[in-house]
Amino acid sequence: MVGSHLGKALIALLERINVYRPDSHRNEDDVLAYMEDQGYTDFRECTDHALAVLQFAEHFRIDELWGDAFAHCTGMSICLPASGEYEVR
């Protein structure tokens, strides 16, 4: 992955895949499998992954993934501002 923020890079990855494979219904599943293989969905003590996946899941409206990432972010809320994925808007 290339970019300064994992969440934005994951969003861009799926959007690019959707451009190159517009008829594939597997695009989201393929990116989710990639995220799992890379350990991005293992949120234990990793605010960067939890915040990145929360942003990804919110962007693509993946409810179950969003709920899991949100629960971990809530549990690690005191550590979130120290993460590079954390942005105040």
N, C-alpha and C positions, 0 to 999 in steps of 0.2 A: 504494500500500500504506500502511496506517495501523497504527502500532504502534511500540513501542520496540525490537523485535527482528524482523528480517526473517524469520528461520526460523519463529518463532511465527506471524507474519502469513501466511506462505505456507501453513502447516499449516491455519490457520483458514480461509483462502480456499478450499482444496480441500474442507474439511469442510462449509463453507456451500454450496458448489456442489453437493455430494453431497446435501444436504438439498433444495435447490430442483430438482435434476434427478436424482432417485434412479435412474431407469432408463437414464440415459445412460452408456454405456461409454466415452465420449469425455472425461469430466471430467478424468481424470488427464492425458490427452494435451493437452487445452486449457490446463491450468495449466502443464504443461511447456513448451508453445509460448510462453505468456506469459512465463515465466521466461527463455526463450531470447531472445525479442524485447527484453526489458528489460536483457539483458546479465548476468543473475544467474548464469548458468551459465558465464560467462567468469571463471575463478578466478585468472588470471594476476595475481600481485601484489595480490590482493584477499582478505585473510583473512575479511572480513565475509561476502562471497558464499560462499566455500568452507565456512565454518562454518554458515551459514544453510542452504545446500543439503544439507550433511551431515545436519543435524537433520531437514530435510524428508524426505530419502531414507530415513533410518533409521525415521522415524515411519510412512511408507507402504511400507516394505520394497521399495524400488526399487534392486535390487542394482547395476546398472551405474552409475547415477548416484551411489550411495553410494561405490562403489569409486573413481570419478574424484575426487569431493570429498575423500575420505579421503586419497588419494595427494597431493593438493595441500596439505591440512592438514599432512600429515607433512613435506612439503618446506618448509613455512613455519612449522614448529612453534615456532620461537623468537619469532615475531611474534604468535602466537595470543593470549596474555594481554592484549595491547593492544587487541584487537578488542572492540567492543560486543556482539558475538554470543557471546563467550566467557563461560562460566559454570562455576564450580567447584561441584560438587554433593557 
